[in-house]
Amino acid sequence: MYQSLGVVIPGTNYNDIVRALFDCIREHPNDKWIYITITRPFDSFARLISDINAIPNVTFIDCISRASGIVKKDEKCVYIESPTMLEHIMIEAMNIFERLPPGSEKYLILDSLSALMIYNDPSLVTEFFYQLLNRARCENIRTISLVVEEGEEDRNINRLIYLNDKILKVRDTFI
């Protein structure tokens, strides 16, 4: 329904939110997804989501493995040298979407704006996020950008999250 969705999550619910996103990806096998990860390496997702190789409609862009010295290859994942290579991240994502058949619903998940701010100057992340959202809107790609709640208090991240069409704030529940 919305072109871009910002999701603010408590750090304690991160794994639950990721699992829920992958449940959604599984439920819509005709949709095409790109998951850009700055937060954790692709291998970590493979351990969290045990059937990740059986989910054909998602491709990862891993921005952290090579920066951490992990050199691997996987057909489900494109590895970027560093999370500071913002232009390269966008080019890879758009190239993947361009190779998809016309008529596919397209989604891009950015995990996370909080992590991008750790590795980059806030003004560069702001420019990158503006360009990413505008390009995605032009290409009819829906975006989901995650923000870990602790980082939401940063005024730069707070300003970025409000560029989305809709914001969803996930709260901890205590039993």
Secondary structure, 3 states (H helix, E strand, C coil): CCCEEEEEECHHHHHHHHHHHHHHHHHCCCCEEEEEECCCCHHHHHHHCCCHHHCCCEEEEECCCHHHCCCCCECCEEECCCCCCHHHHHHHHHHHHHCCCCCCCEEEEEECHHHHHHHCCHHHHHHHHHHHHHHHHHCCEEEEEEEEHHHHCCHHHHHHHCCCCEEEECCCCCC
